[in-house]
Amino acid sequence: MIGTPRNSLATLAVLGLLPPFLALLNVANTDARAFASLSISAAISVVGYFVTKFVVPIIKNATLRAGLSGRDINKKGSKEGEKDVPESLGALSLD
């Protein structure tokens, strides 16, 4: 048993990233231009992940403050079904 779900997800992410990392190392030994291109793509992806992880909670709180929320009808009758859920109207609808 790996442990908590968060640890399991982290372990799965590391295991999932291992083959592309090994392939990137293989490309580094054979083609410098391909390695540079793949490295830049990987860096952009990592930056995009962290930007998304930072921005989504901000937009969530802004939509809740603006009253752009609803209830999850699939969880009706449960504690989670009573919480307000931000509507997926997009960031531009906050203006």
GROMACS elastic network, one bead per residue, 0.5 to 0.9 nm:
[ bonds ]
;  ai    aj funct       b0    kb
    1     4     6  0.89820   500
    1     8     6  0.89529   500
    2     5     6  0.84098   500
    2     7     6  0.69132   500
    2     8     6  0.59197   500
    2    11     6  0.81568   500
    3     6     6  0.81125   500
    3     7     6  0.60509   500
    3     8     6  0.64536   500
    4     7     6  0.52320   500
    4     8     6  0.62142   500
    4     9     6  0.86854   500
    5     9     6  0.60964   500
    5    10     6  0.85736   500
    6     9     6  0.51267   500
    6    10     6  0.62438   500
    6    11     6  0.86150   500
    7    10     6  0.50390   500
    7    11     6  0.60753   500
    7    12     6  0.85015   500
    8    11     6  0.50813   500
    8    12     6  0.60863   500
    8    13     6  0.85552   500
    9    12     6  0.50159   500
    9    13     6  0.60817   500
    9    14     6  0.86311   500
   10    13     6  0.50425   500
   10    14     6  0.62286   500
   10    15     6  0.85929   500
   11    14     6  0.51848   500
   11    15     6  0.61426   500
   11    16     6  0.84481   500
   12    15     6  0.50962   500
   12    16     6  0.59295   500
   12    17     6  0.85415   500
   13    17     6  0.61188   500
   13    18     6  0.86265   500
   14    17     6  0.51476   500
   14    18     6  0.61921   500
   15    18     6  0.52252   500
   15    19     6  0.77279   500
   16    19     6  0.67478   500
   16    20     6  0.79593   500
   17    20     6  0.56375   500
   17    21     6  0.61757   500
   17    22     6  0.87326   500
   18    21     6  0.51302   500
   18    22     6  0.61820   500
   18    23     6  0.86376   500
   19    22     6  0.51238   500
   19    23     6  0.61427   500
   19    24     6  0.85724   500
   20    24     6  0.60470   500
   20    25     6  0.86185   500
   21    25     6  0.62986   500
   21    26     6  0.86673   500
   22    25     6  0.50724   500
   22    26     6  0.62855   500
   22    27     6  0.87197   500
   23    27     6  0.62103   500
   23    28     6  0.85999   500
   24    27     6  0.50270   500
   24    28     6  0.61540   500
   24    29     6  0.88389   500
   24    34     6  0.89596   500
   24    35     6  0.66648   500
   24    38     6  0.73614   500
   24    39     6  0.80811   500
   25    29     6  0.66382   500
   25    35     6  0.81225   500
   26    29     6  0.53833   500
   26    30     6  0.67606   500
   26    31     6  0.88344   500
   26    35     6  0.89672   500
   27    30     6  0.51443   500
   27    31     6  0.56585   500
   27    32     6  0.75144   500
   27    34     6  0.68327   500
   27    35     6  0.57912   500
   28    31     6  0.58068   500
   28    32     6  0.58143   500
   28    33     6  0.86413   500
   28    34     6  0.76237   500
   28    35     6  0.50938   500
   28    36     6  0.82884   500
   29    32     6  0.74801   500
   29    35     6  0.85541   500
   30    34     6  0.86882   500
   30    35     6  0.85673   500
   31    34     6  0.54823   500
   31    35     6  0.62563   500
   31    36     6  0.87964   500
   32    35     6  0.50209   500
   32    36     6  0.61704   500
   32    37     6  0.86576   500
   33    36     6  0.50988   500
   33    37     6  0.62017   500
   33    38     6  0.86022   500
   34    37     6  0.50669   500
   34    38     6  0.60561   500
   34    39     6  0.84021   500
   35    38     6  0.51790   500
   35    39     6  0.59441   500
   35    40     6  0.85555   500
   36    39     6  0.50768   500
   36    40     6  0.61775   500
   36    41     6  0.86097   500
   37    40     6  0.52677   500
   37    41     6  0.62519   500
   37    42     6  0.86527   500
   38    41     6  0.50262   500
   38    42     6  0.60759   500
   38    43     6  0.85704   500
   39    42     6  0.50622   500
   39    43     6  0.61437   500
   39    44     6  0.86280   500
   40    43     6  0.50640   500
   40    44     6  0.61689   500
   40    45     6  0.85797   500
   41    44     6  0.51642   500
   41    45     6  0.61902   500
   41    46     6  0.87180   500
   42    45     6  0.50664   500
   42    46     6  0.62488   500
   42    47     6  0.86812   500
   43    46     6  0.51537   500
   43    47     6  0.62044   500
   43    48     6  0.85197   500
   44    47     6  0.51433   500
   44    48     6  0.60360   500
   44    49     6  0.86072   500
   45    49     6  0.61861   500
   45    50     6  0.88143   500
   46    49     6  0.51008   500
   46    50     6  0.64633   500
   46    51     6  0.86914   500
   47    50     6  0.52907   500
   47    51     6  0.61230   500
   47    52     6  0.85567   500
   48    51     6  0.50977   500
   48    52     6  0.60499   500
   48    53     6  0.84709   500
   49    52     6  0.52178   500
   49    53     6  0.60963   500
   49    54     6  0.86394   500
   50    54     6  0.61085   500
   50    55     6  0.85583   500
   51    54     6  0.51191   500
   51    55     6  0.60046   500
   51    56     6  0.84978   500
   52    55     6  0.51386   500
   52    56     6  0.58467   500
   52    57     6  0.88678   500
   53    56     6  0.59291   500
   53    57     6  0.74159   500
   54    57     6  0.64949   500
   54    58     6  0.71885   500
   55    58     6  0.52224   500
   55    59     6  0.62676   500
   55    60     6  0.85833   500
   56    59     6  0.52113   500
   56    60     6  0.60185   500
   56    61     6  0.86779   500
   57    61     6  0.61673   500
   57    62     6  0.85379   500
   58    61     6  0.53090   500
   58    62     6  0.62111   500
   58    63     6  0.87043   500
   59    63     6  0.60625   500
   59    64     6  0.85124   500
   59    86     6  0.88381   500
   59    90     6  0.85325   500
   59    91     6  0.66346   500
   59    94     6  0.88750   500
   60    63     6  0.53090   500
   60    64     6  0.62458   500
   60    65     6  0.86820   500
   60    85     6  0.84949   500
   60    86     6  0.59674   500
   60    87     6  0.87018   500
   61    64     6  0.51165   500
   61    65     6  0.61321   500
   61    66     6  0.85714   500
   61    86     6  0.80789   500
   62    65     6  0.51240   500
   62    66     6  0.61297   500
   62    67     6  0.86745   500
   62    68     6  0.86793   500
   62    86     6  0.89132   500
   62    94     6  0.77299   500
   63    66     6  0.50194   500
   63    67     6  0.62444   500
   63    68     6  0.51065   500
   63    69     6  0.68483   500
   63    86     6  0.58617   500
   63    87     6  0.73997   500
   63    89     6  0.87739   500
   63    91     6  0.84182   500
   63    93     6  0.89464   500
   63    94     6  0.70414   500
   64    67     6  0.51386   500
   64    68     6  0.57271   500
   64    69     6  0.58405   500
   64    84     6  0.75501   500
   64    85     6  0.75608   500
   64    86     6  0.57612   500
   64    87     6  0.84859   500
   65    68     6  0.75921   500
   65    69     6  0.89014   500
   66    69     6  0.82980   500
   66    94     6  0.75423   500
   67    70     6  0.86033   500
   67    86     6  0.83725   500
   68    85     6  0.85660   500
   68    86     6  0.60775   500
   68    87     6  0.57879   500
   68    88     6  0.87146   500
   68    89     6  0.80796   500
   68    94     6  0.87464   500
   69    84     6  0.58253   500
   69    85     6  0.52508   500
   69    88     6  0.86304   500
   70    73     6  0.88903   500
   70    83     6  0.83677   500
   70    84     6  0.54584   500
   70    85     6  0.53386   500
   70    86     6  0.65000   500
   70    87     6  0.63841   500
   71    74     6  0.88030   500
   71    75     6  0.84704   500
   71    76     6  0.82856   500
   71    80     6  0.89600   500
   71    81     6  0.62470   500
   71    82     6  0.65563   500
   71    83     6  0.64403   500
   71    84     6  0.53397   500
   71    85     6  0.57539   500
   71    86     6  0.86092   500
   72    75     6  0.56326   500
   72    76     6  0.68303   500
   72    80     6  0.78796   500
   72    81     6  0.54066   500
   72    82     6  0.77670   500
   72    83     6  0.78169   500
   72    84     6  0.77736   500
   72    85     6  0.67825   500
   73    76     6  0.50930   500
   73    77     6  0.88631   500
   73    81     6  0.66696   500
   74    81     6  0.74543   500
   75    78     6  0.57794   500
   75    79     6  0.80646   500
   75    80     6  0.63711   500
   75    82     6  0.82175   500
   76    79     6  0.82699   500
   76    80     6  0.79549   500
   76    82     6  0.73723   500
   77    80     6  0.83576   500
   77    81     6  0.62423   500
   77    82     6  0.77667   500
   78    81     6  0.51236   500
   78    82     6  0.69733   500
   79    82     6  0.55753   500
   79    83     6  0.72965   500
   80    83     6  0.55254   500
   80    84     6  0.87664   500
   81    84     6  0.80555   500
   86    89     6  0.84689   500
   87    90     6  0.81648   500
   88    91     6  0.87201   500
   89    92     6  0.78797   500
   89    93     6  0.61838   500
   89    94     6  0.85907   500
   90    93     6  0.58880   500
   90    94     6  0.78877   500
   91    94     6  0.59215   500
   91    95     6  0.84067   500
   92    95     6  0.62766   500
